[in-house]
Amino acid sequence: MLSQACRYLQTILATKEIWVKILRNMCLKHHLFAPSYPVETMSVVEIKRAASGPQLWSKLIQSHTSASNGPIEPLEPRTSVILNPSPRAVSDMQSFVPGGRFLVTADAVAAGGAIMISLWDLGAPGRKPLCPSVLYAEAVFPIGLPWAERHGMDVWTEGEELRVAIVVMNRGICAMRVVSILPNVQSSGWGLAAEARIELIIDFGSRPMDVLLHGSRLLLRHGDNLVVWDFEKDRFVVIVAERGPVEAGFTCGT
C-alpha cells in the first residue's frame, strides 16, 4: 500500500498542471509578473526550476556572503543581452519587470516633446537569453514638455496587465502619463491609461525625483513636494512639506 501511495504521489507531482499551479502561486507570493513564464511551451523540468527560483536565488546570495570585515567578491553576470533601440530615441530610463523576462525602456524622442516607451522580451527565465532581444511593443506618446533632467519611471503588474508610469518635470510643470499593455494577449500594444499635468512649487536644489506606482495610484516625491494621484478616480493631492518648523500645505484637485 505504501509503495502504491508513493507511486501515486510521484505521478501527481510529475503532472504539468500541478506545477503550473505551484508556479502561479509563487508569482503571487513574490509579486512576479506571471506572463514572464510561458508555461504553454515550458517543460515540467523548466516549470519546476522556475517555481524554485526564489530558493535558488537565496542560496546564491548565501553562498557569496562574507564576514563584515572580510573581502567581498562581486557577483559577475552569467549572461548578457543586447538591445537595438530606435535611432529616434535617446536611451535614458530602464526598468526590469518583476519576473526577469521583460524590460521597459522610456526614451526622449530626438524631435522632443514626446516619449517612446518600449517593451523588450529578453527571454524566459531559466532559458538561454534571446540575442538580440526582441522588441515586443513600442509606442510614442506626446508629453507636452521638453525632456528634462527631472524625470522618473516605475512599473506595476496586476494579473496579466503591465502598467508603466512616466513623469517629466520642467520649470515647475509636471506631466504624468500611465500606459498599460497585456503581453499575453495577441497583437496587444501600449495604451494610454491616464494623463495629468500640474504645477508644483519647485525646489531647484533637489534633483532626485522618486516615482512609485501602486495599482491605480502614483506617488511622486521631489524636493518639498509630495504628489499622490489616483488616476482611476481622476483626483490628486499635493503636499508641500517645507524644511524647518513642521508645516505642510495641501492642494486637492481633479
N, C-alpha and C positions, 0 to 999 in steps of 0.2 A: 504493500500500500504506500509506504513511504517513497519507494522508488518511482511509483506511478505519479505521486503528487509532485515529486521533483521534476519529472519529465514534463508534466502538465505546466508547471510553473515556468520551466525553460521555454516551452512552446509559446506561452503567453508573452514572456519578455522578449521573444525573438520577433514578435509581430511589429510591423511598421506603425500601425495605428497607435499602439501603446506608447511608443517612443515619440511620436508626433505630439501626443497629449503632454508627455513629460517636458518636451521642448517648449511647447506653448506656455506651460506653467512656469518654466524657468524664465521665459521672456517677461511674463507678467511680474514675477517676483523681483527681477533685476532691472525692470523698466527698459527692456531692449525692444527694438523695432522688429516685430515678427516677420515682415517681408524680407528681412535680411537673410532669412533661411528658406531657400526654395525647396520645401520638403517634397514637392511632387517629383523632383529629379534627384533627390538625395537618397543614398542607400541607407540601410538600417545602421551600418557602422558609422557613416558620416553623421547621422542624426544623434546617435549615442554620444559621439565625441562633442558635437555642438552642445548637447544638453549638459555635458560635464564641463563646459567652458569655464564657468566661474571657479570651480575647484582647481582646474588646471592652471588658471591664472594665479590663484592664491598660492599654489605650490611653486610656481615660477618665481613669484616675488619672495617667498620664504627662502627659497634656495639661493637667492642672491642678496640676502640681508647680511649686514656686518655689524660688529660692535661699534658703538658710538664713537670710540676713539680709534677705530681701525680704518684701513683704506677701503674705499668703496669703488668697485669697478663698474663703469656704466654699462647698461644693457644695450647691446648692439641690435639693430633691427634685423630680423631674419629675412624679410622680404622688402621690396620697394616697388612703387608703382609710378607710372609716367602719365601725366595729364597733358593733353593738347588743347589748351584754351583757345577761344575765338580770337582772331587778330584784332577784333574791335574792342576787346576788353583789356583792362589794366588790372591784373590779378591783385587782389587785396585781402579779402576775408575768406576763411575756410573753416568748416566745422564738420567733424565726423558725426554721423547719425548713430546713436547708440545701437550696437549690433555689429559694427565693423565692416559692413558691406558698402554702404553708401557714404558719399562725401558731398557736401553742399558748398559751392563757392558763390560769392557775391562780388561782382566787379563793377567798376565805373566804366560805362561805355565811353570810348575815346571821344565821341562828339560832345559828351557832357549832358547833364540834366536827366539822366536815366541810369538804371542799374540792370545788369544782366545776372540772372540767377540760374545756376546750372546744377544739375544733379548727376553725379558720376557714379557708375557701378564699378567698384574695384574688384569684384569677385566675391563669391560666397565664402563665409568664414570656414576655415578648415580645408579649403581648396587652394590650388595654385592661383595667385592673383592674375587678373586679366592684364595683359601687357600688349598694347597700351590699354588704359582704362576705357570703358565705354561711356560715352555721353548719353545718358538716359533721357534727359529732358532739359530744355533751355528756353528761356523767355526773357524779354526785355520789358521792364515796367518804368514808366516815367516817374521821377521822384520830385521834379519841380524845383530842385536845388542843385547848385554846383557841388560836385564831390568835395568833401572837406576832410580835415584831419579827424574831426569828431564824428565817428560812426561806429556802429556795433551791430552784431547779429547773434541770434540764438535760434535753436531748433527745439521742436517739441513733437513727440509722437503720441498718437492715441489710436489704438487699434491698427487699422491699415492705413491711417492718414498721417502724413508728414506735414508739419507746419513750420514755416520759417518767418521770423520777424527781422526786418531791416530798419534801422534808424539812422538817419543822416541829419546832422545839425550844422547850420551855417548862419553866423551872425544872429544868434538867438532864436532862429526859426528852426523848429524840429519837425521833420517829415518822417512819418512812420508807415510802414507797409507790412502786412501779413499776407503771405501767399501759402498755398497748400497744394498737395499732389497725392495721388493714390498709386504708388508704384506697382501694385499687384493688379491694377485694372488696365486692360489692354488699351493702348492709344491714349492713356491718361497724360495730361500735361499740366503745367503750372497754371493755377487760377488765383486771381486776386480775391482774398477773403475779406480784407478790410484795409482802410487807409485813413489817416488823420494828419492834421497839420496844426501845430500850436506854437505859441511864442513863449519863451522862457526867460527868466532873469539869469543871464549867462554869467558864469564865473570864468573869465579867460585864463586865470591862473591854474585851473584844474583841468588837465587834459583828459585823463582817463574817463571813459564812459562805460557803465555797466548796463547790459541789456539782459533781461531774464523773461522768457516766455513760458507760461504755465497754463495749459488749457486755453481759455478764451481771454486771459489777462496777460498784459505786458507790463513789466516793471522796468522803468528807466531811472538810473541814478547818474547825475552829472553835476559835480560841484555841490552847490547847496540845494539843487533841485531834485525832487523825487516825484516821478510821474507814474501813476497807475492808470492803465487804460483797459477797460473792458470792451473789447471791440464787438462782441456779440450784442451787448446792450447799448453800444454806442455812447458810452459815458466815460469820463476820465476825471481824475483829481490830481492837482499839482500841489505839492507841499514844498515850501521854501523854509528850510531849517538853517538859519544863519548861525555862524560861529559866535562864540562869546556867551552871553546870557541865553538861557534856553528859551527861544522864541520860535514860533512856527506860524507861517501863513498858509491858508488853504484856498484853493480855487477849484471849483467844480464846474463841469460843463458837459455839453453833449456835442 
